[in-house]
Amino acid sequence: MDAENRLTELETRLAHHERMAEEMSAVLFEQGRTIDLMTVQMRRLRDRVAELESGMPRAPQDEPPPPHY
């Protein structure tokens, strides 16, 4: 394999790796956005559950035992 073919092969590989890096960067960016959205949704759900639980009467098993136990 002569130098010109080797150089062409290396340039082709470099272009392939650059494209892969750009694609992975886009995927990571989108995953970050998804995680941010899911974090916000999770906080809202947690707050809503806490709000609902605070308005519910407690179950007897959740009450601390009386002092004479």
N, CA, C, O and CB atoms as a CASP TS submission, in Angstrom:
PFRMAT TS
TARGET T0000
AUTHOR 0000-0000-0000
METHOD Language model
MODEL 1
PARENT N/A
ATOM      1  N   MET     1       0.859  -1.168   0.000  1.00  0.00           N
ATOM      2  CA  MET     1       0.000   0.000   0.000  1.00  0.00           C
ATOM      3  C   MET     1       0.909   1.236   0.000  1.00  0.00           C
ATOM      4  O   MET     1       1.781   1.386   0.856  1.00  0.00           O
ATOM      5  CB  MET     1      -0.979  -0.005   1.237  1.00  0.00           C
ATOM      6  N   ASP     2       0.691   2.079  -0.942  1.00  0.00           N
ATOM      7  CA  ASP     2       1.542   3.263  -1.021  1.00  0.00           C
ATOM      8  C   ASP     2       1.059   4.361  -0.075  1.00  0.00           C
ATOM      9  O   ASP     2      -0.013   4.251   0.519  1.00  0.00           O
ATOM     10  CB  ASP     2       1.582   3.789  -2.454  1.00  0.00           C
ATOM     11  N   ALA     3       1.848   5.402   0.057  1.00  0.00           N
ATOM     12  CA  ALA     3       1.575   6.470   1.019  1.00  0.00           C
ATOM     13  C   ALA     3       0.258   7.179   0.717  1.00  0.00           C
ATOM     14  O   ALA     3      -0.468   7.552   1.639  1.00  0.00           O
ATOM     15  CB  ALA     3       2.717   7.479   1.021  1.00  0.00           C
ATOM     16  N   GLU     4      -0.052   7.366  -0.545  1.00  0.00           N
ATOM     17  CA  GLU     4      -1.296   8.058  -0.898  1.00  0.00           C
ATOM     18  C   GLU     4      -2.518   7.254  -0.467  1.00  0.00           C
ATOM     19  O   GLU     4      -3.476   7.818   0.060  1.00  0.00           O
ATOM     20  CB  GLU     4      -1.350   8.322  -2.408  1.00  0.00           C
ATOM     21  N   ASN     5      -2.490   5.956  -0.684  1.00  0.00           N
ATOM     22  CA  ASN     5      -3.607   5.102  -0.253  1.00  0.00           C
ATOM     23  C   ASN     5      -3.731   5.080   1.270  1.00  0.00           C
ATOM     24  O   ASN     5      -4.835   5.111   1.813  1.00  0.00           O
ATOM     25  CB  ASN     5      -3.423   3.668  -0.784  1.00  0.00           C
ATOM     26  N   ARG     6      -2.596   5.028   1.946  1.00  0.00           N
ATOM     27  CA  ARG     6      -2.613   5.036   3.402  1.00  0.00           C
ATOM     28  C   ARG     6      -3.204   6.344   3.930  1.00  0.00           C
ATOM     29  O   ARG     6      -3.997   6.344   4.871  1.00  0.00           O
ATOM     30  CB  ARG     6      -1.196   4.830   3.955  1.00  0.00           C
ATOM     31  N   LEU     7      -2.811   7.448   3.317  1.00  0.00           N
ATOM     32  CA  LEU     7      -3.327   8.742   3.723  1.00  0.00           C
ATOM     33  C   LEU     7      -4.836   8.817   3.487  1.00  0.00           C
ATOM     34  O   LEU     7      -5.579   9.314   4.333  1.00  0.00           O
ATOM     35  CB  LEU     7      -2.608   9.865   2.965  1.00  0.00           C
ATOM     36  N   THR     8      -5.278   8.324   2.339  1.00  0.00           N
ATOM     37  CA  THR     8      -6.710   8.311   2.034  1.00  0.00           C
ATOM     38  C   THR     8      -7.468   7.467   3.053  1.00  0.00           C
ATOM     39  O   THR     8      -8.542   7.857   3.511  1.00  0.00           O
ATOM     40  CB  THR     8      -6.956   7.776   0.611  1.00  0.00           C
ATOM     41  N   GLU     9      -6.916   6.327   3.402  1.00  0.00           N
ATOM     42  CA  GLU     9      -7.539   5.444   4.391  1.00  0.00           C
ATOM     43  C   GLU     9      -7.619   6.129   5.748  1.00  0.00           C
ATOM     44  O   GLU     9      -8.650   6.057   6.417  1.00  0.00           O
ATOM     45  CB  GLU     9      -6.756   4.126   4.509  1.00  0.00           C
ATOM     46  N   LEU    10      -6.558   6.785   6.155  1.00  0.00           N
ATOM     47  CA  LEU    10      -6.562   7.501   7.425  1.00  0.00           C
ATOM     48  C   LEU    10      -7.567   8.654   7.422  1.00  0.00           C
ATOM     49  O   LEU    10      -8.264   8.867   8.415  1.00  0.00           O
ATOM     50  CB  LEU    10      -5.166   8.028   7.732  1.00  0.00           C
ATOM     51  N   GLU    11      -7.647   9.387   6.336  1.00  0.00           N
ATOM     52  CA  GLU    11      -8.620  10.482   6.237  1.00  0.00           C
ATOM     53  C   GLU    11     -10.047   9.951   6.304  1.00  0.00           C
ATOM     54  O   GLU    11     -10.914  10.572   6.920  1.00  0.00           O
ATOM     55  CB  GLU    11      -8.413  11.270   4.934  1.00  0.00           C
ATOM     56  N   THR    12     -10.291   8.817   5.677  1.00  0.00           N
ATOM     57  CA  THR    12     -11.614   8.200   5.710  1.00  0.00           C
ATOM     58  C   THR    12     -11.969   7.787   7.134  1.00  0.00           C
ATOM     59  O   THR    12     -13.084   8.027   7.598  1.00  0.00           O
ATOM     60  CB  THR    12     -11.670   6.982   4.769  1.00  0.00           C
ATOM     61  N   ARG    13     -11.025   7.171   7.816  1.00  0.00           N
ATOM     62  CA  ARG    13     -11.255   6.767   9.203  1.00  0.00           C
ATOM     63  C   ARG    13     -11.498   7.983  10.094  1.00  0.00           C
ATOM     64  O   ARG    13     -12.390   7.965  10.942  1.00  0.00           O
ATOM     65  CB  ARG    13     -10.062   5.956   9.729  1.00  0.00           C
ATOM     66  N   LEU    14     -10.713   9.031   9.904  1.00  0.00           N
ATOM     67  CA  LEU    14     -10.875  10.246  10.694  1.00  0.00           C
ATOM     68  C   LEU    14     -12.265  10.843  10.470  1.00  0.00           C
ATOM     69  O   LEU    14     -12.929  11.236  11.430  1.00  0.00           O
ATOM     70  CB  LEU    14      -9.783  11.273  10.336  1.00  0.00           C
ATOM     71  N   ALA    15     -12.705  10.913   9.234  1.00  0.00           N
ATOM     72  CA  ALA    15     -14.031  11.453   8.937  1.00  0.00           C
ATOM     73  C   ALA    15     -15.110  10.613   9.611  1.00  0.00           C
ATOM     74  O   ALA    15     -16.083  11.149  10.142  1.00  0.00           O
ATOM     75  CB  ALA    15     -14.267  11.506   7.416  1.00  0.00           C
ATOM     76  N   HIS    16     -14.934   9.304   9.586  1.00  0.00           N
ATOM     77  CA  HIS    16     -15.889   8.399  10.227  1.00  0.00           C
ATOM     78  C   HIS    16     -15.931   8.661  11.733  1.00  0.00           C
ATOM     79  O   HIS    16     -17.008   8.745  12.322  1.00  0.00           O
ATOM     80  CB  HIS    16     -15.516   6.920   9.945  1.00  0.00           C
ATOM     81  N   HIS    17     -14.768   8.788  12.347  1.00  0.00           N
ATOM     82  CA  HIS    17     -14.709   9.025  13.792  1.00  0.00           C
ATOM     83  C   HIS    17     -15.279  10.393  14.158  1.00  0.00           C
ATOM     84  O   HIS    17     -15.942  10.528  15.186  1.00  0.00           O
ATOM     85  CB  HIS    17     -13.265   8.912  14.289  1.00  0.00           C
ATOM     86  N   GLU    18     -15.033  11.390  13.345  1.00  0.00           N
ATOM     87  CA  GLU    18     -15.606  12.710  13.602  1.00  0.00           C
ATOM     88  C   GLU    18     -17.126  12.668  13.541  1.00  0.00           C
ATOM     89  O   GLU    18     -17.800  13.272  14.375  1.00  0.00           O
ATOM     90  CB  GLU    18     -15.068  13.730  12.599  1.00  0.00           C
ATOM     91  N   ARG    19     -17.670  11.952  12.550  1.00  0.00           N
ATOM     92  CA  ARG    19     -19.114  11.823  12.430  1.00  0.00           C
ATOM     93  C   ARG    19     -19.697  11.085  13.630  1.00  0.00           C
ATOM     94  O   ARG    19     -20.736  11.475  14.164  1.00  0.00           O
ATOM     95  CB  ARG    19     -19.477  11.098  11.136  1.00  0.00           C
ATOM     96  N   MET    20     -19.026  10.022  14.048  1.00  0.00           N
ATOM     97  CA  MET    20     -19.490   9.283  15.227  1.00  0.00           C
ATOM     98  C   MET    20     -19.475  10.166  16.473  1.00  0.00           C
ATOM     99  O   MET    20     -20.398  10.107  17.285  1.00  0.00           O
ATOM    100  CB  MET    20     -18.620   8.039  15.455  1.00  0.00           C
ATOM    101  N   ALA    21     -18.435  10.981  16.626  1.00  0.00           N
ATOM    102  CA  ALA    21     -18.340  11.870  17.786  1.00  0.00           C
ATOM    103  C   ALA    21     -19.472  12.895  17.765  1.00  0.00           C
ATOM    104  O   ALA    21     -20.050  13.195  18.809  1.00  0.00           O
ATOM    105  CB  ALA    21     -16.970  12.584  17.814  1.00  0.00           C
ATOM    106  N   GLU    22     -19.789  13.428  16.604  1.00  0.00           N
ATOM    107  CA  GLU    22     -20.891  14.386  16.492  1.00  0.00           C
ATOM    108  C   GLU    22     -22.223  13.718  16.816  1.00  0.00           C
ATOM    109  O   GLU    22     -23.059  14.303  17.505  1.00  0.00           O
ATOM    110  CB  GLU    22     -20.933  14.995  15.080  1.00  0.00           C
ATOM    111  N   GLU    23     -22.424  12.507  16.329  1.00  0.00           N
ATOM    112  CA  GLU    23     -23.663  11.782  16.608  1.00  0.00           C
ATOM    113  C   GLU    23     -23.798  11.473  18.102  1.00  0.00           C
ATOM    114  O   GLU    23     -24.875  11.620  18.679  1.00  0.00           O
ATOM    115  CB  GLU    23     -23.713  10.481  15.792  1.00  0.00           C
ATOM    116  N   MET    24     -22.698  11.045  18.717  1.00  0.00           N
ATOM    117  CA  MET    24     -22.737  10.748  20.155  1.00  0.00           C
ATOM    118  C   MET    24     -22.988  12.012  20.967  1.00  0.00           C
ATOM    119  O   MET    24     -23.699  11.974  21.971  1.00  0.00           O
ATOM    120  CB  MET    24     -21.423  10.090  20.605  1.00  0.00           C
ATOM    121  N   SER    25     -22.414  13.121  20.540  1.00  0.00           N
ATOM    122  CA  SER    25     -22.641  14.377  21.231  1.00  0.00           C
ATOM    123  C   SER    25     -24.116  14.763  21.167  1.00  0.00           C
ATOM    124  O   SER    25     -24.685  15.211  22.162  1.00  0.00           O
ATOM    125  CB  SER    25     -21.770  15.483  20.629  1.00  0.00           C
ATOM    126  N   ALA    26     -24.731  14.593  20.005  1.00  0.00           N
ATOM    127  CA  ALA    26     -26.154  14.907  19.859  1.00  0.00           C
ATOM    128  C   ALA    26     -27.002  13.994  20.741  1.00  0.00           C
ATOM    129  O   ALA    26     -27.966  14.445  21.358  1.00  0.00           O
ATOM    130  CB  ALA    26     -26.587  14.775  18.388  1.00  0.00           C
ATOM    131  N   VAL    27     -26.646  12.722  20.800  1.00  0.00           N
ATOM    132  CA  VAL    27     -27.385  11.771  21.636  1.00  0.00           C
ATOM    133  C   VAL    27     -27.247  12.153  23.113  1.00  0.00           C
ATOM    134  O   VAL    27     -28.232  12.154  23.851  1.00  0.00           O
ATOM    135  CB  VAL    27     -26.875  10.321  21.401  1.00  0.00           C
ATOM    136  N   LEU    28     -26.039  12.473  23.534  1.00  0.00           N
ATOM    137  CA  LEU    28     -25.817  12.868  24.925  1.00  0.00           C
ATOM    138  C   LEU    28     -26.581  14.140  25.272  1.00  0.00           C
ATOM    139  O   LEU    28     -27.136  14.251  26.365  1.00  0.00           O
ATOM    140  CB  LEU    28     -24.328  13.069  25.187  1.00  0.00           C
ATOM    141  N   PHE    29     -26.611  15.086  24.361  1.00  0.00           N
ATOM    142  CA  PHE    29     -27.359  16.318  24.588  1.00  0.00           C
ATOM    143  C   PHE    29     -28.840  16.010  24.775  1.00  0.00           C
ATOM    144  O   PHE    29     -29.476  16.525  25.695  1.00  0.00           O
ATOM    145  CB  PHE    29     -27.158  17.299  23.419  1.00  0.00           C
ATOM    146  N   GLU    30     -29.380  15.177  23.910  1.00  0.00           N
ATOM    147  CA  GLU    30     -30.803  14.824  23.996  1.00  0.00           C
ATOM    148  C   GLU    30     -31.094  14.045  25.274  1.00  0.00           C
ATOM    149  O   GLU    30     -32.130  14.255  25.905  1.00  0.00           O
ATOM    150  CB  GLU    30     -31.229  13.998  22.767  1.00  0.00           C
ATOM    151  N   GLN    31     -30.198  13.156  25.655  1.00  0.00           N
ATOM    152  CA  GLN    31     -30.387  12.412  26.897  1.00  0.00           C
ATOM    153  C   GLN    31     -30.359  13.356  28.100  1.00  0.00           C
ATOM    154  O   GLN    31     -31.117  13.170  29.051  1.00  0.00           O
ATOM    155  CB  GLN    31     -29.304  11.325  27.045  1.00  0.00           C
ATOM    156  N   GLY    32     -29.501  14.355  28.063  1.00  0.00           N
ATOM    157  CA  GLY    32     -29.460  15.331  29.141  1.00  0.00           C
ATOM    158  C   GLY    32     -30.767  16.087  29.252  1.00  0.00           C
ATOM    159  O   GLY    32     -31.262  16.331  30.352  1.00  0.00           O
ATOM    160  N   ARG    33     -31.325  16.457  28.111  1.00  0.00           N
ATOM    161  CA  ARG    33     -32.622  17.144  28.119  1.00  0.00           C
ATOM    162  C   ARG    33     -33.710  16.238  28.681  1.00  0.00           C
ATOM    163  O   ARG    33     -34.557  16.678  29.459  1.00  0.00           O
ATOM    164  CB  ARG    33     -33.000  17.605  26.698  1.00  0.00           C
ATOM    165  N   THR    34     -33.678  14.971  28.281  1.00  0.00           N
ATOM    166  CA  THR    34     -34.667  14.012  28.776  1.00  0.00           C
ATOM    167  C   THR    34     -34.541  13.835  30.283  1.00  0.00           C
ATOM    168  O   THR    34     -35.548  13.797  30.989  1.00  0.00           O
ATOM    169  CB  THR    34     -34.506  12.658  28.069  1.00  0.00           C
ATOM    170  N   ILE    35     -33.327  13.727  30.774  1.00  0.00           N
ATOM    171  CA  ILE    35     -33.099  13.576  32.216  1.00  0.00           C
ATOM    172  C   ILE    35     -33.592  14.810  32.961  1.00  0.00           C
ATOM    173  O   ILE    35     -34.215  14.692  34.016  1.00  0.00           O
ATOM    174  CB  ILE    35     -31.601  13.336  32.512  1.00  0.00           C
ATOM    175  N   ASP    36     -33.315  15.996  32.415  1.00  0.00           N
ATOM    176  CA  ASP    36     -33.789  17.227  33.059  1.00  0.00           C
ATOM    177  C   ASP    36     -35.313  17.242  33.135  1.00  0.00           C
ATOM    178  O   ASP    36     -35.881  17.584  34.172  1.00  0.00           O
ATOM    179  CB  ASP    36     -33.283  18.469  32.295  1.00  0.00           C
ATOM    180  N   LEU    37     -35.968  16.876  32.050  1.00  0.00           N
ATOM    181  CA  LEU    37     -37.433  16.842  32.025  1.00  0.00           C
ATOM    182  C   LEU    37     -37.970  15.823  33.020  1.00  0.00           C
ATOM    183  O   LEU    37     -38.922  16.104  33.749  1.00  0.00           O
ATOM    184  CB  LEU    37     -37.940  16.517  30.615  1.00  0.00           C
ATOM    185  N   MET    38     -37.367  14.652  33.050  1.00  0.00           N
ATOM    186  CA  MET    38     -37.813  13.609  33.972  1.00  0.00           C
ATOM    187  C   MET    38     -37.585  14.022  35.428  1.00  0.00           C
ATOM    188  O   MET    38     -38.383  13.677  36.300  1.00  0.00           O
ATOM    189  CB  MET    38     -37.083  12.291  33.677  1.00  0.00           C
ATOM    190  N   THR    39     -36.513  14.752  35.692  1.00  0.00           N
ATOM    191  CA  THR    39     -36.243  15.237  37.043  1.00  0.00           C
ATOM    192  C   THR    39     -37.334  16.205  37.492  1.00  0.00           C
ATOM    193  O   THR    39     -37.813  16.130  38.623  1.00  0.00           O
ATOM    194  CB  THR    39     -34.865  15.918  37.108  1.00  0.00           C
ATOM    195  N   VAL    40     -37.719  17.110  36.603  1.00  0.00           N
ATOM    196  CA  VAL    40     -38.790  18.055  36.921  1.00  0.00           C
ATOM    197  C   VAL    40     -40.096  17.307  37.167  1.00  0.00           C
ATOM    198  O   VAL    40     -40.815  17.600  38.123  1.00  0.00           O
ATOM    199  CB  VAL    40     -38.967  19.086  35.783  1.00  0.00           C
ATOM    200  N   GLN    41     -40.400  16.339  36.303  1.00  0.00           N
ATOM    201  CA  GLN    41     -41.630  15.564  36.463  1.00  0.00           C
ATOM    202  C   GLN    41     -41.616  14.778  37.770  1.00  0.00           C
ATOM    203  O   GLN    41     -42.636  14.684  38.452  1.00  0.00           O
ATOM    204  CB  GLN    41     -41.819  14.611  35.279  1.00  0.00           C
ATOM    205  N   MET    42     -40.472  14.220  38.114  1.00  0.00           N
ATOM    206  CA  MET    42     -40.349  13.450  39.341  1.00  0.00           C
ATOM    207  C   MET    42     -40.569  14.330  40.564  1.00  0.00           C
ATOM    208  O   MET    42     -41.236  13.922  41.515  1.00  0.00           O
ATOM    209  CB  MET    42     -38.982  12.780  39.413  1.00  0.00           C
ATOM    210  N   ARG    43     -40.004  15.545  40.540  1.00  0.00           N
ATOM    211  CA  ARG    43     -40.211  16.478  41.650  1.00  0.00           C
ATOM    212  C   ARG    43     -41.691  16.823  41.796  1.00  0.00           C
ATOM    213  O   ARG    43     -42.228  16.857  42.903  1.00  0.00           O
ATOM    214  CB  ARG    43     -39.384  17.762  41.439  1.00  0.00           C
ATOM    215  N   ARG    44     -42.340  17.079  40.660  1.00  0.00           N
ATOM    216  CA  ARG    44     -43.768  17.400  40.706  1.00  0.00           C
ATOM    217  C   ARG    44     -44.570  16.234  41.281  1.00  0.00           C
ATOM    218  O   ARG    44     -45.464  16.432  42.104  1.00  0.00           O
ATOM    219  CB  ARG    44     -44.284  17.756  39.301  1.00  0.00           C
ATOM    220  N   LEU    45     -44.244  15.018  40.840  1.00  0.00           N
ATOM    221  CA  LEU    45     -44.946  13.844  41.358  1.00  0.00           C
ATOM    222  C   LEU    45     -44.701  13.663  42.850  1.00  0.00           C
ATOM    223  O   LEU    45     -45.624  13.361  43.606  1.00  0.00           O
ATOM    224  CB  LEU    45     -44.511  12.591  40.603  1.00  0.00           C
ATOM    225  N   ARG    46     -43.452  13.850  43.268  1.00  0.00           N
ATOM    226  CA  ARG    46     -43.118  13.707  44.683  1.00  0.00           C
ATOM    227  C   ARG    46     -43.877  14.743  45.510  1.00  0.00           C
ATOM    228  O   ARG    46     -44.420  14.429  46.570  1.00  0.00           O
ATOM    229  CB  ARG    46     -41.594  13.853  44.901  1.00  0.00           C
ATOM    230  N   ASP    47     -43.909  15.971  45.019  1.00  0.00           N
ATOM    231  CA  ASP    47     -44.640  17.018  45.735  1.00  0.00           C
ATOM    232  C   ASP    47     -46.131  16.717  45.777  1.00  0.00           C
ATOM    233  O   ASP    47     -46.783  16.940  46.797  1.00  0.00           O
ATOM    234  CB  ASP    47     -44.401  18.380  45.080  1.00  0.00           C
ATOM    235  N   ARG    48     -46.664  16.220  44.689  1.00  0.00           N
ATOM    236  CA  ARG    48     -48.100  15.901  44.628  1.00  0.00           C
ATOM    237  C   ARG    48     -48.436  14.749  45.574  1.00  0.00           C
ATOM    238  O   ARG    48     -49.454  14.798  46.265  1.00  0.00           O
ATOM    239  CB  ARG    48     -48.517  15.539  43.180  1.00  0.00           C
ATOM    240  N   VAL    49     -47.603  13.725  45.613  1.00  0.00           N
ATOM    241  CA  VAL    49     -47.834  12.602  46.523  1.00  0.00           C
ATOM    242  C   VAL    49     -47.768  13.087  47.966  1.00  0.00           C
ATOM    243  O   VAL    49     -48.601  12.705  48.788  1.00  0.00           O
ATOM    244  CB  VAL    49     -46.799  11.473  46.283  1.00  0.00           C
ATOM    245  N   ALA    50     -46.789  13.921  48.277  1.00  0.00           N
ATOM    246  CA  ALA    50     -46.673  14.452  49.644  1.00  0.00           C
ATOM    247  C   ALA    50     -47.907  15.277  49.989  1.00  0.00           C
ATOM    248  O   ALA    50     -48.411  15.209  51.110  1.00  0.00           O
ATOM    249  CB  ALA    50     -45.390  15.315  49.796  1.00  0.00           C
ATOM    250  N   GLU    51     -48.389  16.048  49.036  1.00  0.00           N
ATOM    251  CA  GLU    51     -49.592  16.854  49.256  1.00  0.00           C
ATOM    252  C   GLU    51     -50.800  15.964  49.509  1.00  0.00           C
ATOM    253  O   GLU    51     -51.599  16.230  50.406  1.00  0.00           O
ATOM    254  CB  GLU    51     -49.855  17.771  48.053  1.00  0.00           C
ATOM    255  N   LEU    52     -50.929  14.915  48.721  1.00  0.00           N
ATOM    256  CA  LEU    52     -52.059  13.989  48.904  1.00  0.00           C
ATOM    257  C   LEU    52     -51.948  13.243  50.229  1.00  0.00           C
ATOM    258  O   LEU    52     -52.944  13.060  50.929  1.00  0.00           O
ATOM    259  CB  LEU    52     -52.126  12.983  47.741  1.00  0.00           C
ATOM    260  N   GLU    53     -50.738  12.814  50.573  1.00  0.00           N
ATOM    261  CA  GLU    53     -50.549  12.078  51.825  1.00  0.00           C
ATOM    262  C   GLU    53     -50.816  12.960  53.036  1.00  0.00           C
ATOM    263  O   GLU    53     -51.310  12.473  54.053  1.00  0.00           O
ATOM    264  CB  GLU    53     -49.133  11.511  51.900  1.00  0.00           C
ATOM    265  N   SER    54     -50.503  14.232  52.947  1.00  0.00           N
ATOM    266  CA  SER    54     -50.707  15.107  54.101  1.00  0.00           C
ATOM    267  C   SER    54     -52.196  15.312  54.384  1.00  0.00           C
ATOM    268  O   SER    54     -52.569  15.619  55.517  1.00  0.00           O
ATOM    269  CB  SER    54     -50.025  16.462  53.869  1.00  0.00           C
ATOM    270  N   GLY    55     -53.038  15.149  53.384  1.00  0.00           N
ATOM    271  CA  GLY    55     -54.466  15.316  53.583  1.00  0.00           C
ATOM    272  C   GLY    55     -55.193  14.035  53.923  1.00  0.00           C
ATOM    273  O   GLY    55     -56.392  14.058  54.201  1.00  0.00           O
ATOM    274  N   MET    56     -54.490  12.924  53.907  1.00  0.00           N
ATOM    275  CA  MET    56     -55.123  11.629  54.186  1.00  0.00           C
ATOM    276  C   MET    56     -55.003  11.299  55.665  1.00  0.00           C
ATOM    277  O   MET    56     -53.992  11.603  56.297  1.00  0.00           O
ATOM    278  CB  MET    56     -54.483  10.506  53.333  1.00  0.00           C
ATOM    279  N   PRO    57     -56.034  10.679  56.211  1.00  0.00           N
ATOM    280  CA  PRO    57     -55.907  10.227  57.600  1.00  0.00           C
ATOM    281  C   PRO    57     -54.854   9.119  57.679  1.00  0.00           C
ATOM    282  O   PRO    57     -54.671   8.341  56.743  1.00  0.00           O
ATOM    283  CB  PRO    57     -57.281   9.723  58.151  1.00  0.00           C
ATOM    284  N   ARG    58     -54.186   9.073  58.798  1.00  0.00           N
ATOM    285  CA  ARG    58     -53.147   8.059  58.971  1.00  0.00           C
ATOM    286  C   ARG    58     -53.766   6.703  59.268  1.00  0.00           C
ATOM    287  O   ARG    58     -54.815   6.602  59.905  1.00  0.00           O
ATOM    288  CB  ARG    58     -52.182   8.458  60.095  1.00  0.00           C
ATOM    289  N   ALA    59     -53.107   5.686  58.801  1.00  0.00           N
ATOM    290  CA  ALA    59     -53.532   4.322  59.104  1.00  0.00           C
ATOM    291  C   ALA    59     -53.124   4.010  60.543  1.00  0.00           C
ATOM    292  O   ALA    59     -52.114   4.529  61.016  1.00  0.00           O
ATOM    293  CB  ALA    59     -52.906   3.288  58.097  1.00  0.00           C
ATOM    294  N   PRO    60     -53.891   3.169  61.251  1.00  0.00           N
ATOM    295  CA  PRO    60     -53.556   2.847  62.647  1.00  0.00           C
ATOM    296  C   PRO    60     -52.136   2.312  62.820  1.00  0.00           C
ATOM    297  O   PRO    60     -51.484   2.622  63.818  1.00  0.00           O
ATOM    298  CB  PRO    60     -54.535   1.832  63.184  1.00  0.00           C
ATOM    299  N   GLN    61     -51.652   1.528  61.884  1.00  0.00           N
ATOM    300  CA  GLN    61     -50.297   0.980  62.018  1.00  0.00           C
ATOM    301  C   GLN    61     -49.225   2.058  61.862  1.00  0.00           C
ATOM    302  O   GLN    61     -48.075   1.839  62.244  1.00  0.00           O
ATOM    303  CB  GLN    61     -50.072  -0.120  60.984  1.00  0.00           C
ATOM    304  N   ASP    62     -49.585   3.230  61.304  1.00  0.00           N
ATOM    305  CA  ASP    62     -48.627   4.322  61.167  1.00  0.00           C
ATOM    306  C   ASP    62     -48.519   5.163  62.440  1.00  0.00           C
ATOM    307  O   ASP    62     -47.565   5.923  62.602  1.00  0.00           O
ATOM    308  CB  ASP    62     -49.019   5.206  60.000  1.00  0.00           C
ATOM    309  N   GLU    63     -49.484   5.030  63.330  1.00  0.00           N
ATOM    310  CA  GLU    63     -49.480   5.807  64.569  1.00  0.00           C
ATOM    311  C   GLU    63     -48.472   5.223  65.550  1.00  0.00           C
ATOM    312  O   GLU    63     -48.334   4.003  65.648  1.00  0.00           O
ATOM    313  CB  GLU    63     -50.888   5.838  65.201  1.00  0.00           C
ATOM    314  N   PRO    64     -47.769   6.085  66.274  1.00  0.00           N
ATOM    315  CA  PRO    64     -46.852   5.562  67.297  1.00  0.00           C
ATOM    316  C   PRO    64     -47.657   4.915  68.414  1.00  0.00           C
ATOM    317  O   PRO    64     -48.789   5.319  68.679  1.00  0.00           O
ATOM    318  CB  PRO    64     -45.941   6.691  67.865  1.00  0.00           C
ATOM    319  N   PRO    65     -47.079   3.914  69.069  1.00  0.00           N
ATOM    320  CA  PRO    65     -47.821   3.272  70.145  1.00  0.00           C
ATOM    321  C   PRO    65     -48.026   4.236  71.313  1.00  0.00           C
ATOM    322  O   PRO    65     -47.234   5.159  71.504  1.00  0.00           O
ATOM    323  CB  PRO    65     -47.090   2.009  70.619  1.00  0.00           C
ATOM    324  N   PRO    66     -49.073   4.025  72.082  1.00  0.00           N
ATOM    325  CA  PRO    66     -49.307   4.887  73.248  1.00  0.00           C
ATOM    326  C   PRO    66     -48.143   4.783  74.240  1.00  0.00           C
ATOM    327  O   PRO    66     -47.395   3.806  74.220  1.00  0.00           O
ATOM    328  CB  PRO    66     -50.637   4.505  73.945  1.00  0.00           C
ATOM    329  N   PRO    67     -47.993   5.775  75.090  1.00  0.00           N
ATOM    330  CA  PRO    67     -46.858   5.814  76.011  1.00  0.00           C
ATOM    331  C   PRO    67     -46.780   4.617  76.974  1.00  0.00           C
ATOM    332  O   PRO    67     -45.692   4.281  77.441  1.00  0.00           O
ATOM    333  CB  PRO    67     -46.920   7.077  76.807  1.00  0.00           C
ATOM    334  N   HIS    68     -47.897   3.980  77.271  1.00  0.00           N
ATOM    335  CA  HIS    68     -47.844   2.887  78.250  1.00  0.00           C
ATOM    336  C   HIS    68     -47.290   1.578  77.666  1.00  0.00           C
ATOM    337  O   HIS    68     -47.217   0.582  78.386  1.00  0.00           O
ATOM    338  CB  HIS    68     -49.232   2.639  78.810  1.00  0.00           C
ATOM    339  N   TYR    69     -46.902   1.552  76.393  1.00  0.00           N
ATOM    340  CA  TYR    69     -46.314   0.331  75.813  1.00  0.00           C
ATOM    341  C   TYR    69     -44.848   0.281  76.014  1.00  0.00           C
ATOM    342  O   TYR    69     -44.199  -0.675  75.590  1.00  0.00           O
ATOM    343  CB  TYR    69     -46.613   0.228  74.349  1.00  0.00           C
TER
END
